[in-house]
């Protein structure tokens, strides 16, 4: 193994300047095992929403990579994230998806844990253990760091990792804007539901699909564009008339500016209300939110968040959703997609969005079913001996990568990015700059012994 030079079994894994990526990073089982240690055990991962644990005793069972974890609120109202594994023999101490309980009790030998993770009950503690077991040393394993970002809970197992704010860096405005209310005010998230499904391909296929990949839309989602699928009930996947406001699109990739990629659509300066909803209550709510947004955010009211991904696998989708692409071995992925609204939305708007979510995303939605067919076939077609000799091409947009633009400075946005302008309609020029950045960062993590190693090499500021 020669990961320190980016070579794997004689193959260059990632060549960012040329836009070339080896198929091995998607299909090699040994690389996947190293990836669990150097990517998923180090990076910040999305766990759930604070809204899912409103009251003391509430819990929600989530995942971090392949690890089962418990998001919970203890009796002192503190939120925790614990490894869902008994310290005695490893049994899951919580096997329900969600609920409320004063203690988590292992069904194997009966060890029980309080909401703060402390070991409070050990059967036959006096006569069998002779009270010699130090219970204070055998509580549930808690994550090294946890962050509550506008109601979204993120965590990492690595105490030496940068803080979450440092980790997302210049991508913070897009993440915040994604979670906040349509009028730009602070998020008040109400989780509508969570959809889970399993498909047979590597987790990276799903994650990279949301890195501003507009190139596949015309081919893959042609049928979706023809039917009434958008939130307002009209044709296409966009909300309202996209051509009224899609003037420029900006994408920022991973560099020294944070571990995420996201995009913005920038509306024209003379933007008027462009969204149309068939339901009159929803229409009034959206129109009023647009007015308040312009008053509250000023120049930044022109920014509309696009799809993006917080590395490695936490995808922000447009239309009030977050996807997490949980690995199940090198060949399988379990996707969890959260959908939310805001508590103060009128019920008509909540119902409209809920129906749209069911039509659009998830395993039964028109769009996601299109994508999964691609990922399943691409993964299987890349596993063969001959196939693995030939890398993937990620060169799209190499000649258009921008480093600094007056528009970025005007909005206080990072200077590393790509700007694509509207060309005769709402479709914007595609680029694979974000994908190149993601796989370059993946390689840096795979080569590094630790976060301190990345810092010493100047690969992380």
C-alpha positions, -999 to +999 in steps of 0.1 A: +000+000+000+014+034-010-013+058+000+012+085+009+019+091-028-017+087-039-009+053-056-030+022-049-018-011-063+000+008-091-029+030-099-032+068-095-064+073-075-072+110-081-055+134-105-074+167-099-055+188-125-065+164-153-099+156-139-093+118-136-105+095-108-098+058-105-128+034-103-110+017-074-122+044-050-157+032-056-153-006-057-121-017-038-130-034-005-096-027+011-099+010+003-133+010+018-119-005+051-093+023+052-120+048+044-141+039+074-111+047+096-097+078+079-129+094+066-159+084+086-141+081+120-127+116+115-152+138+097-183+156+109-214+136+102-251+146+102-271+128+130-306+143+131-326+173+142-331+188+176-368+187+169-366+148+170-357+150+207-379+177+221-385+165+256-363+150+283-361+112+277-367+115+240-344+096+217-338+089+180-316+061+167-294+073+139-261+063+122-226+076+117-210+057+089-217+020+098-221+028+135-255+029+152-258+059+174-285+073+198-295+110+197-311+117+230-321+144+255-313+138+292-334+149+322-313+181+325-324+190+289-289+183+274-287+167+240-262+138+235-250+114+208-239+080+220-227+048+204-256+024+205-236-005+220-235-018+255-201-016+272-204-052+285-208-073+254-217-049+227-255-055+223-275-026+211-290-009+241-318+007+220-335-012+192-364+011+185-362+039+159-374+066+184-393+071+216-390+082+252-373+064+281-357+072+314-330+046+309-315+024+281-314-012+292-294-038+274-315-069+267-285-092+269-273-090+305-294-061+317-269-033+321-288+000+321-278+036+312-292+070+322-301+096+296-266+112+301-250+079+292-238+070+327-240+033+338-267+032+365-278-004+367-258-036+368-276-069+377-261-087+407-237-058+413-233-067+450-232-105+451-215-112+417-193-081+411-188-076+449-193-039+440-158-039+425-169-027+391-162+011+387-195+021+370-182+056+364-157+041+338-183+021+318-209+046+305-220+047+269-194+059+245-201+095+236-190+114+204-159+136+209-176+167+195-212+176+188-227+208+172-262+221+171-263+242+139-296+260+136-314+229+149-294+203+129-272+180+150-237+171+137-211+150+154-176+136+151-156+108+169-124+127+165-114+151+194-087+167+172-110+175+143-117+212+137-149+227+152-180+223+130-179+260+121-143+256+110-151+224+092-178+239+070-159+272+066-171+295+039-200+271+032-217+283+064-240+308+047-255+282+023-261+257+051-277+284+073-298+296+044-309+261+037-322+256+072-337+290+079-373+300+071-383+312+036-383+348+049-347+344+059-353+344+097-340+318+121-349+282+116-378+267+135-377+232+121-405+207+123-395+173+110-422+159+087-406+125+083-376+103+074-375+079+045-349+051+044-339+028+016-311+006+004-295+004-030-266-015-045-238+010-052-211+028-033-221+057-011-201+082-032-224+079-062-252+095-042-231+121-025-215+134-057-248+136-075-257+166-054-225+185-060-240+207-085-243+179-111-266+196-136-251+177-164-272+146-159-306+163-155-316+167-191-310+130-199-318+113-166-348+134-155-363+142-188-396+126-179-398+145-146-395+178-165-425+169-185-450+162-157-466+183-129-441+177-101-429+210-087-442+223-053-467+247-069-482+220-090-467+231-124-444+213-148-407+207-142-387+203-110-382+239-101-404+260-079-422+287-100-407+301-131-370+295-128-361+316-158-373+347-139-345+344-113-318+320-124-293+346-136-260+332-123-250+301-103-220+300-080-204+268-067-177+266-041-155+235-038-133+222-010-101+240-006-088+258+025-123+272+029-141+243+045-152+207+039-183+212+019-195+222-015-226+242-022-240+264-047-261+296-049-285+308-075-282+346-078-314+364-088-315+396-108-315+429-089-350+438-100-364+404-089-401+404-083-421+376-067-416+347-091-432+317-073-467+305-081-487+281-060-521+268-068-532+268-032-542+304-023-530+301+014-496+287+003-494+315-023-500+342+002-475+327+026-448+325+000-455+360-013-453+375+022-421+355+029-405+369-002-413+405+009-400+399+044-368+382+030-360+413+009-365+436+039-345+413+063-315+402+041-311+432+017-286+423-010-284+387+002-321+382-004-310+375-040-291+344-030-310+311-033-292+280-020-287+252-045-278+215-039-246+208-020-228+184+002-209+186+035-181+161+031-183+132+032-220+122+030-243+149+043-262+162+013-283+193+014-310+190-012-332+219-022-368+219-010-363+213+027-344+180+028-311+165+040-299+132+026-272+111+043-256+083+023-247+057+049-222+031+037-231-006+041-199-020+028-183-011-004-212-023-026-243-010-007-257+023+005-285+031+028-299+065+022-318+084+049-336+115+037-351+139+062-379+163+052-389+193+072-412+223+073-413+252+099-436+252+128-453+285+119-461+275+084-499+273+076-511+238+074-519+242+037-483+249+030-471+219+051-496+196+033-485+209-002-448+203+006-455+169+021-473+158-011-445+172-032-419+154-012-437+121-018-440+127-055-404+139-060-378+121-038-372+089-021-373+054-035-408+059-049-403+094-061-399+101-098-365+118-095-346+095-070-358+063-088-341+077-120-309+083-101-307+050-084-310+031-117-279+050-129-259+044-097-267+007-095-257+000-131-226+022-130-213+005-098-218-030-111-202-021-145-171-007-127-162-038-107-146-060-134-109-065-139-110-048-173-133-020-162-110-011-133-081-004-157-100+026-171-106+057-149-136+080-148-135+114-165-142+145-143-128+171-166-160+190-173-154+227-167-117+225-161-111+255-183-138+276-165-126+273-129-125+308-114-104+320-086-119+354-077-147+373-093-162+408-085-196+391-078-180+370-051-166+401-034-199+419-037-217+392-017-188+385+007-185+350-007-153+330-009-130+336-038-126+300-048-154+289-070-170+287-104-196+311-118-218+301-146-242+325-162-276+319-177-274+312-215-307+318-231-328+302-204-329+286-170-304+258-178-269+267-165-235+255-178-224+223-160-191+218-143-175+190-123-153+213-102-171+203-070-166+166-077-129+172-084-125+190-051-143+163-031-122+135-044-090+155-039-100+161-003-109+124+001-074+115-011-058+140+014-077+124+043-069+088+031-032+097+030-031+116+063-024+099+097-045+125+116-060+160+114-027+173+128-009+156+099-032+176+075-024+208+093+013+202+093+013+195+056-006+228+050-036+209+036-060+223+063-059+257+078 
